Amino acid sequence: MTEVPQPPHKRRAHTSTRDLERYAGLFAERTTVMRSSAMRDLMAVTARPEVISLAGGLPDTSTFPPEMLAAQMSRIAAQSAAAALQYGPTEGFDETKDCIVEVMAAEGMLPDPDDIVITTGGQQAIDLVTKTLVDPGDVVICEAPTYPGAVPVFCSYQADVRQVEMDGDGLRIDLLEELLEELRAEGKRPKFVYTVPSFQNPGGVTLSLDRRVRLVELARQHELLVVEDNPYGLLRYDGEALPPLYQLDGGDFVIYLGTFSKILSPGIRLGWVVAPPPVLEKIVLGKGAADLCTSTLTQFFVREYFAEGGWKNYVAELVVLYKRRRDVMIEALEEHFPAAATWTEPDGGLFIWATLPDYIDTGDLLAKALRSNVAFVPGQAAYVDGRGVNSMRLNFSGVNEDEIREGIRRIGRVIGEQVDLYETLAPSESPTQAPPGTPGREAEDVPVDGEGEGANVLPFRKASGQ
């Protein structure tokens, strides 16, 4: 009888030169341009209980009543266990789509349920749209800075990413028009413009109404698809609500991405895409190839939750909570960050974008901050071209007020050490006067035409009408 060889008891690390050579020839070309998500890189570190994480886009899931979760899951187990544990349709259940229609209606949109596909979170929605539309070398336009989680997606599909500057009114449409003309002269047609128009991630700014209208006009004029990512639209703390691009367009050229992550729970991994039928058909094919269907169990949970009719009250409670945390973070920034720093003051959403003197590298700063058990997302993660070196994204929704104050204090202390070091090495510089081109300088000293270090996008100055 032949003896079956046994595998080694201990797993061997495949990190030798020979191992690397063995696998290198098997990788697809696209792996050479793949980028890691900044949030994923920080996840293991920020999961440590001693670390105050201002890095992730985390909603406060402790606010969801555990007794409600228990009751809803008990009803599913008692009444729908077999169906909830089975495969479902790739497009998602009609009843879950009804919940999505209800959420979108709260912002003035009336999508056709047949135009919706339910995805495994908003991240898969971005991936499926990109996979459907982008070949290697195709142009994708997005904001500068853009959602750090979108950057690895665009890079993975080998897109030619062009980023357009923002100011206090969001994406600068005048610069977008210039870029479209440049691309036309090059014989290139962009596949889509990706934008987070409301409480932008990471910038925190909101696209003005005039610019929204003009963007939709450009989409029609150029037959240009616009991908509107709207995770935060219902989380408004100040000001009047603005119509989503999808509402202004009617669904002809705007592909809408939504998620339950920020208004219910990220753990259920439930998002959606609303797209014109010809585009949706291809997205569904890509969805089926990726994972067959989104979790049926979590779709049943959403249906049970919405059947109780209290989802709007829960969102209203989140708005009160997050508004206070935003205010606390701004107060802490004013107390602990240097005078040369600037930051956005968002009307909603989950993020503040801070910019430091341009001699500070926030990638290096993060390493020092982690030693003080505090984390943020470095600004470079929101760009594809190396900009954002002296900026950072700060999340205020995922931790309590005391942790926000302490976290900002710790980051401010590390920044102070960097400022002191710089002043020691360059004593001619004023402590409150950063070198020319620094985004922390007064607005009139900061170039906004895309030239120089200071064109990173901040300060986001109000310049309505563009």
Contacts in CASP RR format, 6 or more apart in sequence:
PFRMAT RR
TARGET T0000
AUTHOR 0000-0000-0000
METHOD contacts of the structure
MODEL  1
MTEVPQPPHKRRAHTSTRDLERYAGLFAERTTVMRSSAMRDLMAVTARPE
VISLAGGLPDTSTFPPEMLAAQMSRIAAQSAAAALQYGPTEGFDETKDCI
VEVMAAEGMLPDPDDIVITTGGQQAIDLVTKTLVDPGDVVICEAPTYPGA
VPVFCSYQADVRQVEMDGDGLRIDLLEELLEELRAEGKRPKFVYTVPSFQ
NPGGVTLSLDRRVRLVELARQHELLVVEDNPYGLLRYDGEALPPLYQLDG
GDFVIYLGTFSKILSPGIRLGWVVAPPPVLEKIVLGKGAADLCTSTLTQF
FVREYFAEGGWKNYVAELVVLYKRRRDVMIEALEEHFPAAATWTEPDGGL
FIWATLPDYIDTGDLLAKALRSNVAFVPGQAAYVDGRGVNSMRLNFSGVN
EDEIREGIRRIGRVIGEQVDLYETLAPSESPTQAPPGTPGREAEDVPVDG
EGEGANVLPFRKASGQ
14 23 0 8 1.000
29 158 0 8 1.000
30 136 0 8 1.000
30 156 0 8 1.000
30 157 0 8 1.000
30 158 0 8 1.000
33 155 0 8 1.000
33 156 0 8 1.000
33 158 0 8 1.000
34 152 0 8 1.000
34 155 0 8 1.000
34 156 0 8 1.000
35 151 0 8 1.000
35 152 0 8 1.000
35 155 0 8 1.000
35 156 0 8 1.000
36 152 0 8 1.000
37 148 0 8 1.000
37 149 0 8 1.000
37 151 0 8 1.000
37 152 0 8 1.000
37 381 0 8 1.000
38 55 0 8 1.000
38 148 0 8 1.000
38 149 0 8 1.000
38 377 0 8 1.000
38 378 0 8 1.000
38 381 0 8 1.000
39 55 0 8 1.000
39 56 0 8 1.000
39 57 0 8 1.000
39 148 0 8 1.000
39 149 0 8 1.000
39 377 0 8 1.000
42 53 0 8 1.000
42 55 0 8 1.000
42 56 0 8 1.000
42 375 0 8 1.000
42 377 0 8 1.000
45 51 0 8 1.000
45 370 0 8 1.000
45 375 0 8 1.000
46 53 0 8 1.000
46 55 0 8 1.000
46 56 0 8 1.000
46 375 0 8 1.000
48 373 0 8 1.000
50 373 0 8 1.000
51 370 0 8 1.000
51 373 0 8 1.000
51 374 0 8 1.000
51 375 0 8 1.000
52 373 0 8 1.000
52 374 0 8 1.000
52 375 0 8 1.000
52 399 0 8 1.000
52 403 0 8 1.000
52 406 0 8 1.000
52 407 0 8 1.000
52 410 0 8 1.000
53 374 0 8 1.000
53 375 0 8 1.000
53 395 0 8 1.000
53 398 0 8 1.000
53 399 0 8 1.000
54 374 0 8 1.000
54 375 0 8 1.000
54 376 0 8 1.000
54 394 0 8 1.000
54 395 0 8 1.000
54 396 0 8 1.000
54 399 0 8 1.000
54 404 0 8 1.000
54 407 0 8 1.000
54 408 0 8 1.000
54 411 0 8 1.000
55 375 0 8 1.000
55 376 0 8 1.000
55 377 0 8 1.000
55 393 0 8 1.000
55 395 0 8 1.000
56 377 0 8 1.000
56 395 0 8 1.000
56 398 0 8 1.000
57 201 0 8 1.000
57 350 0 8 1.000
57 351 0 8 1.000
57 395 0 8 1.000
57 397 0 8 1.000
57 398 0 8 1.000
58 266 0 8 1.000
58 350 0 8 1.000
58 395 0 8 1.000
58 397 0 8 1.000
58 398 0 8 1.000
59 261 0 8 1.000
59 262 0 8 1.000
59 265 0 8 1.000
59 266 0 8 1.000
59 318 0 8 1.000
59 350 0 8 1.000
59 397 0 8 1.000
59 398 0 8 1.000
60 318 0 8 1.000
60 321 0 8 1.000
60 322 0 8 1.000
60 397 0 8 1.000
60 398 0 8 1.000
61 265 0 8 1.000
61 266 0 8 1.000
61 267 0 8 1.000
63 314 0 8 1.000
63 317 0 8 1.000
63 318 0 8 1.000
63 321 0 8 1.000
64 264 0 8 1.000
64 265 0 8 1.000
64 314 0 8 1.000
68 305 0 8 1.000
68 308 0 8 1.000
72 301 0 8 1.000
72 304 0 8 1.000
72 305 0 8 1.000
72 308 0 8 1.000
73 301 0 8 1.000
75 304 0 8 1.000
76 84 0 8 1.000
76 297 0 8 1.000
76 300 0 8 1.000
76 301 0 8 1.000
76 304 0 8 1.000
80 300 0 8 1.000
83 296 0 8 1.000
83 300 0 8 1.000
84 296 0 8 1.000
84 297 0 8 1.000
84 300 0 8 1.000
85 296 0 8 1.000
85 297 0 8 1.000
86 296 0 8 1.000
87 292 0 8 1.000
87 293 0 8 1.000
87 296 0 8 1.000
88 293 0 8 1.000
88 296 0 8 1.000
89 293 0 8 1.000
90 117 0 8 1.000
90 284 0 8 1.000
90 287 0 8 1.000
90 288 0 8 1.000
90 292 0 8 1.000
90 293 0 8 1.000
91 116 0 8 1.000
91 117 0 8 1.000
91 118 0 8 1.000
91 284 0 8 1.000
91 287 0 8 1.000
92 117 0 8 1.000
92 118 0 8 1.000
92 293 0 8 1.000
92 294 0 8 1.000
92 299 0 8 1.000
93 118 0 8 1.000
93 296 0 8 1.000
93 299 0 8 1.000
93 303 0 8 1.000
94 113 0 8 1.000
95 299 0 8 1.000
95 303 0 8 1.000
96 118 0 8 1.000
96 270 0 8 1.000
96 299 0 8 1.000
96 302 0 8 1.000
96 303 0 8 1.000
97 113 0 8 1.000
97 116 0 8 1.000
97 118 0 8 1.000
97 272 0 8 1.000
98 113 0 8 1.000
98 306 0 8 1.000
99 302 0 8 1.000
99 303 0 8 1.000
99 306 0 8 1.000
100 111 0 8 1.000
100 113 0 8 1.000
100 116 0 8 1.000
100 118 0 8 1.000
100 272 0 8 1.000
101 110 0 8 1.000
101 111 0 8 1.000
101 113 0 8 1.000
101 116 0 8 1.000
102 306 0 8 1.000
102 311 0 8 1.000
103 234 0 8 1.000
103 260 0 8 1.000
103 263 0 8 1.000
103 311 0 8 1.000
104 110 0 8 1.000
104 111 0 8 1.000
104 246 0 8 1.000
104 256 0 8 1.000
104 274 0 8 1.000
106 234 0 8 1.000
106 312 0 8 1.000
107 230 0 8 1.000
107 233 0 8 1.000
107 234 0 8 1.000
107 241 0 8 1.000
107 243 0 8 1.000
107 244 0 8 1.000
107 247 0 8 1.000
108 243 0 8 1.000
108 244 0 8 1.000
108 247 0 8 1.000
109 244 0 8 1.000
109 246 0 8 1.000
109 247 0 8 1.000
109 256 0 8 1.000
111 246 0 8 1.000
111 251 0 8 1.000
111 256 0 8 1.000
111 274 0 8 1.000
114 277 0 8 1.000
115 251 0 8 1.000
115 274 0 8 1.000
115 275 0 8 1.000
115 276 0 8 1.000
115 277 0 8 1.000
115 280 0 8 1.000
116 272 0 8 1.000
116 273 0 8 1.000
116 274 0 8 1.000
116 280 0 8 1.000
117 128 0 8 1.000
117 272 0 8 1.000
117 273 0 8 1.000
117 275 0 8 1.000
117 280 0 8 1.000
117 283 0 8 1.000
117 284 0 8 1.000
117 287 0 8 1.000
118 270 0 8 1.000
118 271 0 8 1.000
118 272 0 8 1.000
118 294 0 8 1.000
118 299 0 8 1.000
119 125 0 8 1.000
119 128 0 8 1.000
119 270 0 8 1.000
119 271 0 8 1.000
119 272 0 8 1.000
119 273 0 8 1.000
119 287 0 8 1.000
119 294 0 8 1.000
120 269 0 8 1.000
120 270 0 8 1.000
120 271 0 8 1.000
120 291 0 8 1.000
120 294 0 8 1.000
120 295 0 8 1.000
121 259 0 8 1.000
121 260 0 8 1.000
121 261 0 8 1.000
121 269 0 8 1.000
121 270 0 8 1.000
121 271 0 8 1.000
121 294 0 8 1.000
122 229 0 8 1.000
122 231 0 8 1.000
122 257 0 8 1.000
122 258 0 8 1.000
122 259 0 8 1.000
122 261 0 8 1.000
122 271 0 8 1.000
122 272 0 8 1.000
123 149 0 8 1.000
123 153 0 8 1.000
124 271 0 8 1.000
124 287 0 8 1.000
124 290 0 8 1.000
124 291 0 8 1.000
125 229 0 8 1.000
125 257 0 8 1.000
125 258 0 8 1.000
125 259 0 8 1.000
125 271 0 8 1.000
125 272 0 8 1.000
125 273 0 8 1.000
126 149 0 8 1.000
126 150 0 8 1.000
126 153 0 8 1.000
126 194 0 8 1.000
126 227 0 8 1.000
126 229 0 8 1.000
126 257 0 8 1.000
127 153 0 8 1.000
127 290 0 8 1.000
128 273 0 8 1.000
128 283 0 8 1.000
128 286 0 8 1.000
128 287 0 8 1.000
128 290 0 8 1.000
129 192 0 8 1.000
129 227 0 8 1.000
129 255 0 8 1.000
129 257 0 8 1.000
129 273 0 8 1.000
129 275 0 8 1.000
129 283 0 8 1.000
130 140 0 8 1.000
130 153 0 8 1.000
130 154 0 8 1.000
130 157 0 8 1.000
130 159 0 8 1.000
131 157 0 8 1.000
131 286 0 8 1.000
132 279 0 8 1.000
132 282 0 8 1.000
132 283 0 8 1.000
132 286 0 8 1.000
133 191 0 8 1.000
133 192 0 8 1.000
133 225 0 8 1.000
133 279 0 8 1.000
134 140 0 8 1.000
134 154 0 8 1.000
134 157 0 8 1.000
134 158 0 8 1.000
134 159 0 8 1.000
134 191 0 8 1.000
135 158 0 8 1.000
136 157 0 8 1.000
136 158 0 8 1.000
136 159 0 8 1.000
137 158 0 8 1.000
137 159 0 8 1.000
137 160 0 8 1.000
138 159 0 8 1.000
138 160 0 8 1.000
138 190 0 8 1.000
138 191 0 8 1.000
139 159 0 8 1.000
139 160 0 8 1.000
139 161 0 8 1.000
139 162 0 8 1.000
139 183 0 8 1.000
139 188 0 8 1.000
139 189 0 8 1.000
139 190 0 8 1.000
139 191 0 8 1.000
140 154 0 8 1.000
140 159 0 8 1.000
140 160 0 8 1.000
140 161 0 8 1.000
140 162 0 8 1.000
140 190 0 8 1.000
140 191 0 8 1.000
140 192 0 8 1.000
140 194 0 8 1.000
141 161 0 8 1.000
141 162 0 8 1.000
141 163 0 8 1.000
141 164 0 8 1.000
141 176 0 8 1.000
141 179 0 8 1.000
141 190 0 8 1.000
141 192 0 8 1.000
141 193 0 8 1.000
141 194 0 8 1.000
142 150 0 8 1.000
142 154 0 8 1.000
142 161 0 8 1.000
142 162 0 8 1.000
142 163 0 8 1.000
142 164 0 8 1.000
142 193 0 8 1.000
142 194 0 8 1.000
142 195 0 8 1.000
143 163 0 8 1.000
143 164 0 8 1.000
143 166 0 8 1.000
143 170 0 8 1.000
143 171 0 8 1.000
143 194 0 8 1.000
143 195 0 8 1.000
143 196 0 8 1.000
143 200 0 8 1.000
144 163 0 8 1.000
144 164 0 8 1.000
144 165 0 8 1.000
144 166 0 8 1.000
144 382 0 8 1.000
144 383 0 8 1.000
144 387 0 8 1.000
144 456 0 8 1.000
144 457 0 8 1.000
145 163 0 8 1.000
145 166 0 8 1.000
145 202 0 8 1.000
145 203 0 8 1.000
145 353 0 8 1.000
145 379 0 8 1.000
145 382 0 8 1.000
145 383 0 8 1.000
145 387 0 8 1.000
145 388 0 8 1.000
145 391 0 8 1.000
145 456 0 8 1.000
145 457 0 8 1.000
146 163 0 8 1.000
146 194 0 8 1.000
146 196 0 8 1.000
146 382 0 8 1.000
146 383 0 8 1.000
147 194 0 8 1.000
147 196 0 8 1.000
147 201 0 8 1.000
147 202 0 8 1.000
147 229 0 8 1.000
147 382 0 8 1.000
148 201 0 8 1.000
148 202 0 8 1.000
148 377 0 8 1.000
148 379 0 8 1.000
148 381 0 8 1.000
148 382 0 8 1.000
148 393 0 8 1.000
149 381 0 8 1.000
150 194 0 8 1.000
150 229 0 8 1.000
151 161 0 8 1.000
151 381 0 8 1.000
151 382 0 8 1.000
151 383 0 8 1.000
151 384 0 8 1.000
154 161 0 8 1.000
154 194 0 8 1.000
154 384 0 8 1.000
155 161 0 8 1.000
155 384 0 8 1.000
159 191 0 8 1.000
161 384 0 8 1.000
162 179 0 8 1.000
162 183 0 8 1.000
162 190 0 8 1.000
163 383 0 8 1.000
163 384 0 8 1.000
163 385 0 8 1.000
164 171 0 8 1.000
164 172 0 8 1.000
164 175 0 8 1.000
164 176 0 8 1.000
164 179 0 8 1.000
165 172 0 8 1.000
165 175 0 8 1.000
165 448 0 8 1.000
165 450 0 8 1.000
165 455 0 8 1.000
165 457 0 8 1.000
166 172 0 8 1.000
166 200 0 8 1.000
166 203 0 8 1.000
166 205 0 8 1.000
166 457 0 8 1.000
166 460 0 8 1.000
167 205 0 8 1.000
167 448 0 8 1.000
167 457 0 8 1.000
167 460 0 8 1.000
167 461 0 8 1.000
167 462 0 8 1.000
167 463 0 8 1.000
167 466 0 8 1.000
168 205 0 8 1.000
168 344 0 8 1.000
168 459 0 8 1.000
168 460 0 8 1.000
168 461 0 8 1.000
168 462 0 8 1.000
168 463 0 8 1.000
169 205 0 8 1.000
169 206 0 8 1.000
169 207 0 8 1.000
169 208 0 8 1.000
169 211 0 8 1.000
169 460 0 8 1.000
169 462 0 8 1.000
169 463 0 8 1.000
169 464 0 8 1.000
169 465 0 8 1.000
169 466 0 8 1.000
170 197 0 8 1.000
170 200 0 8 1.000
170 205 0 8 1.000
170 206 0 8 1.000
170 207 0 8 1.000
170 208 0 8 1.000
170 211 0 8 1.000
170 460 0 8 1.000
171 195 0 8 1.000
171 197 0 8 1.000
171 207 0 8 1.000
171 211 0 8 1.000
171 215 0 8 1.000
172 463 0 8 1.000
172 466 0 8 1.000
173 211 0 8 1.000
173 214 0 8 1.000
173 215 0 8 1.000
173 218 0 8 1.000
173 466 0 8 1.000
174 466 0 8 1.000
176 193 0 8 1.000
176 215 0 8 1.000
176 218 0 8 1.000
177 218 0 8 1.000
180 190 0 8 1.000
180 218 0 8 1.000
180 222 0 8 1.000
180 224 0 8 1.000
183 189 0 8 1.000
183 190 0 8 1.000
190 224 0 8 1.000
191 225 0 8 1.000
192 224 0 8 1.000
192 225 0 8 1.000
192 226 0 8 1.000
192 227 0 8 1.000
192 255 0 8 1.000
193 215 0 8 1.000
193 219 0 8 1.000
193 224 0 8 1.000
193 225 0 8 1.000
193 226 0 8 1.000
193 227 0 8 1.000
194 227 0 8 1.000
194 229 0 8 1.000
195 207 0 8 1.000
195 215 0 8 1.000
195 226 0 8 1.000
195 227 0 8 1.000
195 228 0 8 1.000
195 229 0 8 1.000
195 245 0 8 1.000
196 229 0 8 1.000
196 230 0 8 1.000
196 231 0 8 1.000
196 232 0 8 1.000
197 206 0 8 1.000
197 207 0 8 1.000
197 212 0 8 1.000
197 228 0 8 1.000
197 230 0 8 1.000
197 242 0 8 1.000
197 244 0 8 1.000
197 245 0 8 1.000
198 206 0 8 1.000
198 207 0 8 1.000
198 230 0 8 1.000
198 232 0 8 1.000
198 233 0 8 1.000
198 236 0 8 1.000
198 242 0 8 1.000
198 244 0 8 1.000
198 348 0 8 1.000
198 349 0 8 1.000
199 205 0 8 1.000
199 206 0 8 1.000
199 232 0 8 1.000
199 233 0 8 1.000
199 235 0 8 1.000
199 236 0 8 1.000
199 346 0 8 1.000
199 347 0 8 1.000
199 348 0 8 1.000
199 349 0 8 1.000
199 350 0 8 1.000
199 351 0 8 1.000
200 206 0 8 1.000
200 207 0 8 1.000
201 231 0 8 1.000
201 232 0 8 1.000
201 349 0 8 1.000
201 350 0 8 1.000
201 351 0 8 1.000
201 393 0 8 1.000
202 351 0 8 1.000
202 353 0 8 1.000
202 377 0 8 1.000
202 379 0 8 1.000
202 382 0 8 1.000
202 393 0 8 1.000
203 344 0 8 1.000
203 346 0 8 1.000
203 351 0 8 1.000
203 352 0 8 1.000
203 353 0 8 1.000
203 393 0 8 1.000
203 457 0 8 1.000
203 460 0 8 1.000
204 344 0 8 1.000
204 346 0 8 1.000
204 348 0 8 1.000
204 349 0 8 1.000
204 351 0 8 1.000
204 352 0 8 1.000
204 353 0 8 1.000
205 344 0 8 1.000
205 346 0 8 1.000
205 460 0 8 1.000
206 242 0 8 1.000
206 346 0 8 1.000
206 347 0 8 1.000
206 348 0 8 1.000
207 215 0 8 1.000
207 242 0 8 1.000
208 242 0 8 1.000
208 464 0 8 1.000
208 465 0 8 1.000
209 242 0 8 1.000
209 243 0 8 1.000
210 464 0 8 1.000
210 465 0 8 1.000
211 465 0 8 1.000
211 466 0 8 1.000
212 242 0 8 1.000
212 243 0 8 1.000
212 245 0 8 1.000
212 248 0 8 1.000
213 248 0 8 1.000
215 226 0 8 1.000
215 245 0 8 1.000
216 226 0 8 1.000
216 245 0 8 1.000
216 248 0 8 1.000
216 249 0 8 1.000
216 253 0 8 1.000
216 254 0 8 1.000
218 224 0 8 1.000
219 225 0 8 1.000
219 226 0 8 1.000
219 249 0 8 1.000
219 253 0 8 1.000
219 254 0 8 1.000
220 249 0 8 1.000
220 252 0 8 1.000
220 253 0 8 1.000
223 253 0 8 1.000
224 253 0 8 1.000
225 253 0 8 1.000
225 254 0 8 1.000
225 255 0 8 1.000
225 279 0 8 1.000
226 245 0 8 1.000
226 249 0 8 1.000
226 253 0 8 1.000
226 254 0 8 1.000
226 255 0 8 1.000
227 254 0 8 1.000
227 255 0 8 1.000
227 257 0 8 1.000
228 244 0 8 1.000
228 245 0 8 1.000
228 246 0 8 1.000
228 254 0 8 1.000
228 255 0 8 1.000
228 256 0 8 1.000
228 257 0 8 1.000
229 257 0 8 1.000
229 258 0 8 1.000
230 244 0 8 1.000
230 246 0 8 1.000
230 256 0 8 1.000
230 257 0 8 1.000
230 258 0 8 1.000
231 257 0 8 1.000
231 258 0 8 1.000
231 259 0 8 1.000
231 261 0 8 1.000
231 262 0 8 1.000
232 262 0 8 1.000
232 348 0 8 1.000
232 349 0 8 1.000
232 350 0 8 1.000
233 244 0 8 1.000
233 348 0 8 1.000
233 349 0 8 1.000
234 263 0 8 1.000
234 315 0 8 1.000
234 319 0 8 1.000
235 262 0 8 1.000
235 263 0 8 1.000
235 315 0 8 1.000
235 318 0 8 1.000
235 319 0 8 1.000
235 322 0 8 1.000
235 348 0 8 1.000
235 349 0 8 1.000
235 350 0 8 1.000
236 319 0 8 1.000
236 347 0 8 1.000
236 348 0 8 1.000
236 349 0 8 1.000
237 319 0 8 1.000
237 322 0 8 1.000
237 323 0 8 1.000
237 326 0 8 1.000
237 346 0 8 1.000
237 347 0 8 1.000
237 348 0 8 1.000
237 349 0 8 1.000
238 323 0 8 1.000
238 347 0 8 1.000
238 348 0 8 1.000
239 347 0 8 1.000
244 256 0 8 1.000
245 254 0 8 1.000
245 256 0 8 1.000
246 254 0 8 1.000
246 256 0 8 1.000
246 274 0 8 1.000
248 254 0 8 1.000
251 274 0 8 1.000
251 276 0 8 1.000
252 276 0 8 1.000
255 273 0 8 1.000
255 274 0 8 1.000
255 275 0 8 1.000
255 276 0 8 1.000
255 279 0 8 1.000
256 273 0 8 1.000
256 274 0 8 1.000
256 275 0 8 1.000
257 271 0 8 1.000
257 272 0 8 1.000
257 273 0 8 1.000
258 271 0 8 1.000
258 272 0 8 1.000
258 273 0 8 1.000
259 270 0 8 1.000
259 271 0 8 1.000
259 272 0 8 1.000
260 268 0 8 1.000
260 270 0 8 1.000
260 271 0 8 1.000
260 302 0 8 1.000
261 267 0 8 1.000
261 268 0 8 1.000
261 269 0 8 1.000
261 270 0 8 1.000
261 271 0 8 1.000
262 349 0 8 1.000
262 350 0 8 1.000
263 311 0 8 1.000
263 314 0 8 1.000
263 315 0 8 1.000
263 318 0 8 1.000
264 270 0 8 1.000
264 302 0 8 1.000
264 305 0 8 1.000
264 311 0 8 1.000
264 314 0 8 1.000
267 298 0 8 1.000
268 295 0 8 1.000
268 298 0 8 1.000
268 301 0 8 1.000
268 302 0 8 1.000
269 294 0 8 1.000
269 295 0 8 1.000
269 298 0 8 1.000
270 294 0 8 1.000
270 295 0 8 1.000
270 298 0 8 1.000
270 299 0 8 1.000
270 302 0 8 1.000
271 294 0 8 1.000
273 280 0 8 1.000
273 283 0 8 1.000
275 283 0 8 1.000
287 293 0 8 1.000
305 311 0 8 1.000
322 348 0 8 1.000
322 349 0 8 1.000
322 350 0 8 1.000
322 396 0 8 1.000
322 397 0 8 1.000
323 348 0 8 1.000
324 401 0 8 1.000
325 396 0 8 1.000
325 397 0 8 1.000
325 398 0 8 1.000
325 399 0 8 1.000
325 400 0 8 1.000
325 401 0 8 1.000
325 404 0 8 1.000
326 346 0 8 1.000
326 348 0 8 1.000
326 352 0 8 1.000
326 396 0 8 1.000
328 396 0 8 1.000
328 401 0 8 1.000
328 404 0 8 1.000
328 405 0 8 1.000
329 352 0 8 1.000
329 394 0 8 1.000
329 396 0 8 1.000
329 404 0 8 1.000
329 408 0 8 1.000
330 343 0 8 1.000
330 345 0 8 1.000
330 352 0 8 1.000
332 404 0 8 1.000
332 405 0 8 1.000
332 407 0 8 1.000
332 408 0 8 1.000
332 409 0 8 1.000
333 341 0 8 1.000
333 343 0 8 1.000
333 352 0 8 1.000
333 354 0 8 1.000
333 408 0 8 1.000
335 408 0 8 1.000
335 409 0 8 1.000
336 408 0 8 1.000
336 409 0 8 1.000
336 411 0 8 1.000
336 412 0 8 1.000
336 413 0 8 1.000
337 343 0 8 1.000
337 354 0 8 1.000
337 356 0 8 1.000
337 408 0 8 1.000
337 411 0 8 1.000
337 412 0 8 1.000
337 415 0 8 1.000
338 356 0 8 1.000
338 357 0 8 1.000
338 412 0 8 1.000
338 415 0 8 1.000
338 416 0 8 1.000
338 419 0 8 1.000
338 431 0 8 1.000
338 432 0 8 1.000
339 431 0 8 1.000
339 432 0 8 1.000
340 356 0 8 1.000
340 357 0 8 1.000
340 431 0 8 1.000
340 432 0 8 1.000
340 433 0 8 1.000
340 434 0 8 1.000
340 438 0 8 1.000
340 440 0 8 1.000
340 441 0 8 1.000
341 354 0 8 1.000
341 355 0 8 1.000
341 356 0 8 1.000
341 357 0 8 1.000
341 415 0 8 1.000
341 440 0 8 1.000
342 354 0 8 1.000
342 355 0 8 1.000
342 439 0 8 1.000
342 440 0 8 1.000
342 458 0 8 1.000
342 459 0 8 1.000
343 352 0 8 1.000
343 353 0 8 1.000
343 354 0 8 1.000
343 355 0 8 1.000
343 394 0 8 1.000
344 352 0 8 1.000
344 353 0 8 1.000
344 354 0 8 1.000
344 458 0 8 1.000
344 460 0 8 1.000
345 352 0 8 1.000
346 352 0 8 1.000
349 397 0 8 1.000
350 395 0 8 1.000
350 396 0 8 1.000
350 397 0 8 1.000
350 398 0 8 1.000
351 393 0 8 1.000
351 394 0 8 1.000
351 395 0 8 1.000
351 396 0 8 1.000
352 393 0 8 1.000
352 394 0 8 1.000
352 396 0 8 1.000
353 391 0 8 1.000
353 392 0 8 1.000
353 393 0 8 1.000
353 394 0 8 1.000
353 458 0 8 1.000
353 460 0 8 1.000
354 391 0 8 1.000
354 392 0 8 1.000
354 394 0 8 1.000
355 390 0 8 1.000
355 391 0 8 1.000
355 392 0 8 1.000
355 439 0 8 1.000
355 440 0 8 1.000
355 456 0 8 1.000
355 458 0 8 1.000
355 459 0 8 1.000
356 362 0 8 1.000
356 365 0 8 1.000
356 390 0 8 1.000
356 391 0 8 1.000
356 392 0 8 1.000
356 415 0 8 1.000
356 440 0 8 1.000
357 390 0 8 1.000
357 419 0 8 1.000
357 422 0 8 1.000
357 434 0 8 1.000
357 435 0 8 1.000
357 438 0 8 1.000
357 440 0 8 1.000
358 389 0 8 1.000
358 390 0 8 1.000
358 434 0 8 1.000
358 435 0 8 1.000
358 437 0 8 1.000
358 438 0 8 1.000
358 439 0 8 1.000
358 453 0 8 1.000
358 454 0 8 1.000
359 390 0 8 1.000
359 418 0 8 1.000
359 422 0 8 1.000
359 426 0 8 1.000
359 434 0 8 1.000
359 435 0 8 1.000
359 438 0 8 1.000
360 390 0 8 1.000
360 415 0 8 1.000
360 418 0 8 1.000
360 419 0 8 1.000
360 422 0 8 1.000
361 389 0 8 1.000
361 390 0 8 1.000
362 376 0 8 1.000
362 378 0 8 1.000
362 379 0 8 1.000
362 380 0 8 1.000
362 388 0 8 1.000
362 389 0 8 1.000
362 390 0 8 1.000
362 391 0 8 1.000
362 392 0 8 1.000
363 378 0 8 1.000
363 379 0 8 1.000
363 380 0 8 1.000
363 389 0 8 1.000
365 378 0 8 1.000
365 392 0 8 1.000
365 411 0 8 1.000
365 414 0 8 1.000
365 415 0 8 1.000
365 418 0 8 1.000
366 375 0 8 1.000
366 376 0 8 1.000
366 378 0 8 1.000
366 392 0 8 1.000
368 414 0 8 1.000
368 417 0 8 1.000
368 418 0 8 1.000
369 375 0 8 1.000
369 376 0 8 1.000
369 410 0 8 1.000
369 411 0 8 1.000
369 414 0 8 1.000
372 410 0 8 1.000
372 411 0 8 1.000
372 413 0 8 1.000
372 414 0 8 1.000
373 410 0 8 1.000
374 406 0 8 1.000
374 407 0 8 1.000
374 410 0 8 1.000
374 411 0 8 1.000
376 392 0 8 1.000
376 393 0 8 1.000
376 394 0 8 1.000
376 395 0 8 1.000
376 411 0 8 1.000
377 392 0 8 1.000
377 393 0 8 1.000
378 388 0 8 1.000
378 391 0 8 1.000
378 392 0 8 1.000
379 388 0 8 1.000
379 389 0 8 1.000
379 391 0 8 1.000
379 392 0 8 1.000
379 393 0 8 1.000
380 386 0 8 1.000
380 387 0 8 1.000
380 388 0 8 1.000
380 389 0 8 1.000
381 393 0 8 1.000
382 388 0 8 1.000
382 391 0 8 1.000
382 393 0 8 1.000
387 456 0 8 1.000
388 456 0 8 1.000
390 438 0 8 1.000
390 439 0 8 1.000
390 456 0 8 1.000
391 439 0 8 1.000
391 456 0 8 1.000
391 458 0 8 1.000
394 408 0 8 1.000
396 404 0 8 1.000
419 431 0 8 1.000
422 429 0 8 1.000
423 429 0 8 1.000
423 431 0 8 1.000
429 435 0 8 1.000
433 441 0 8 1.000
434 440 0 8 1.000
434 441 0 8 1.000
436 445 0 8 1.000
437 445 0 8 1.000
437 446 0 8 1.000
437 447 0 8 1.000
437 452 0 8 1.000
437 453 0 8 1.000
437 454 0 8 1.000
438 446 0 8 1.000
438 453 0 8 1.000
438 454 0 8 1.000
439 446 0 8 1.000
439 454 0 8 1.000
439 456 0 8 1.000
439 457 0 8 1.000
439 458 0 8 1.000
439 459 0 8 1.000
440 446 0 8 1.000
440 458 0 8 1.000
440 459 0 8 1.000
443 459 0 8 1.000
443 461 0 8 1.000
446 454 0 8 1.000
446 459 0 8 1.000
446 461 0 8 1.000
447 454 0 8 1.000
447 455 0 8 1.000
448 455 0 8 1.000
448 461 0 8 1.000
448 463 0 8 1.000
449 455 0 8 1.000
END
